[in-house]
Amino acid sequence: MGIVVFSNHSLGHTKMKEIKEKSSLVIQSVDKAMRVFEFVCRSEKDARIVDISKSLGINKATVYRVLRTFVEIGYIEQNTDTDRYRATMKVMALGNHVMNKMEIRTLASGIIKELCEISGKSVHFSVNDNNKAVIIEKVEALGSNKVSFHIGRSSELYSTGTGKVFLANMPLNELQSYLTSITLKAHTPMTIVDPTLLKRNLDEIQKSGFAIDRQENNVGISCVAGPVIDYSGKVVAAVAVTGPSSQVEHDIPKLSQLILEYCSQISFKLGYGR
């Protein structure tokens, strides 16, 4: 039997190309910074520059500059008595923020699936992330009622049902700050771009407990949305029943009742009302 020899060119050209393409996307300075940051976070004891440098193969001057940067922005602190470095509580707060989103998503999953089945409409579960409504879970309806938005989709607060839920429940000073920091732009002819009209709409949402998006973000698509409240009374997420505008508009009394009922179920799981 003959021996088949594969050359690097015939066997590895495609793989090498993939590796090179991935490498070209990596910002080396960021890669080094994050490796230093992770080393400090994972270290059982406060970390020394010399140990970080030796373990990661990064020169001490670079390690020092990286550490000073993280100190300046509050994620790492230096023990001036020992010259060692450790992570701050800001890292834990960031981790808790991510974990809370994941826990809420898990808690809500079964409830929004049932809401989708009963309402016959797609259901989107969103959080407010840096003043954007971001979908972190969804259940899509079948057939002509299906409205498909990908998880991770980010939309403006003022032009979506879930976003307006967040705005309506913001402390007044935060709302004022938001309105002064953003330009209200029309995504469709139905988008509310007058601050006075938007405030009036938010007042109505606060009174009724639910928000309606009447083709304000996407032509032909409307939704009814409600708040998810945690144990402290804070609105931490929002649920929207979404579908073709003609169907949603016709079913608003029914859908608004359902959205409040199912939002209440998720809120109860988060400790609200207990």
Secondary structure as UniProt FT lines:
FT   HELIX           8..25
FT   HELIX           28..42
FT   HELIX           49..56
FT   HELIX           60..72
FT   TURN            73..74
FT   STRAND          76..79
FT   TURN            80..83
FT   STRAND          84..87
FT   HELIX           89..119
FT   STRAND          122..128
FT   STRAND          132..139
FT   HELIX           143..145
FT   TURN            151..152
FT   STRAND          154..156
FT   TURN            158..159
FT   HELIX           161..168
FT   HELIX           172..181
FT   TURN            189..190
FT   HELIX           195..208
FT   STRAND          211..214
FT   TURN            219..220
FT   STRAND          221..229
FT   TURN            231..232
FT   STRAND          235..244
FT   HELIX           245..250
FT   HELIX           252..269
FT   TURN            270..273
//
